[in-house]
Amino acid sequence: MADDVSGVEIQLDKVTKRYPGSREPAVKDFTMTIAAGKIVILVGPSGCGKTTTMRMINRLIEPTSGRITIGGEDALELDPDKLRRKIGYAIQQAGLFPHFTVAQNIGVVPGLLRWDSGRIRNRVDELLDLVGLDPGQYRDRYPRQLSGGQQQRVGVARALAADPPVLLMDEPFGAVDPITRGNLQDELLRLQDELRKTIVFVTHDFDEAVKLGDKIAVLGDASTIQQYDTPEAILANPANDMVAGFVGAGASLKQLTLLRVRDVTYSDDALAVVEGEVTPQALRQRMIEEGRTYALVLDARRRPLRWVHVRDLTTARSLTAVGRPVGDPVSTRSTLQDALEAILAEGGNAVVTGARGEYVGTIDITTVTDTVRQLREEHLDSEGAAS
């Protein structure tokens, strides 16, 4: 992880929001300190005020009373437009401008800050590469030409364009399928390893909160804080019945969301070859000699492309199109829950990738189920010791 923290501390002190005509406040006396460079998750039932609370930080919603400081500056004393240009904002379904290209979408805030065109172009390409999209391939596309997951990546890139110290994220991955959602969560964790922003993230999904949060705030009505602690502490010791209900049954199995692929032993013995560096005939001969049924084809940057069965190589002239595409891989930052979902979707071992998408190994169902069994045994032992 990077040594330098680019984020800043956020403090909310007795922040309240009352809407005209409402007897009760939407948010009441909300007080919280968010440490610089950390991810804090606001989680709670629909209508509890978590999005309202977050939007008061960048003044998309103006507080009725209270004080908010960002990096020591009083946010309520700043010009709202200037404040928002220093705070990244990513929302569900990306919110991209449909008639802007990807590059134009990412360049919106730098343009408002009067960056020159060369600097904006370089920043666009840097961010596209950072979020895992090839600049040459995606720069000039329009949002309608992207998948949901690609749109969300562009949305995150746009939020990071002016290198803000604070990033607000409102259910940003809520509209994509579970596998893509897991990959986007992994991508956010990878980016955070590099960038160390202060991130405030709203979700109603407790598993997502456990996976992403350095700390989680479980909120009740009017954003009253029921518990504000680390994921481990909340899982181990919910503060009250409401938090326990939100954690849900099987809290011990939610440890799958705490444990990462890097925390368990995964295999690195798959036969992996770089496309173009070996002929199909030579690969087939090697597979026969080693008694292997499958090989994994990588690109020039060692990113996984396709699984190849030995019989696919009998008449193949190159490795360019032979075999079947690798399903969505998991990264070393992925949770064991993500790994389990990927294994079931793949129908076999899931491919594990490193920080830049490079192949580092595979993980199988036995590794995950053995871990589940161990967690269950530890949970039963702890319950027995407590009784």
Secondary structure, DSSP 8 states (H G I E B T S, - for coil): --S------EEEEEEEE--TT-SS-SEEEEEEEE-TT-EEEEE-STTSSHHHHHHHHTTSS--SEEEEEETTEEGGGS-HHHHHTTEEEEETTTT--TTS-HHHHHTHHHHHTT--HHHHHHHHHHHHHHTT--HHHHTT--GGGS-HHHHHHHHHHHHTTT--SEEEEESTTTTS-HHHHHHHHHHHHHHHHHH--EEEEEES-HHHHHHH-SEEEEE-GGG-EEEEE-HHHHHHS-SSHHHHHHH-S-GGGGHHHHSBGGGS--B--S-EEETTSS-HHHHHHHHHHHT-SEEEEE-TT--EEEEEEGGGGSS-S-SSS-SEE----EETTSBHHHHHHHHHHHTS-EEEE-TTS-EEEEE-HHHHHHHHHHHHHHHHHHHHHH-
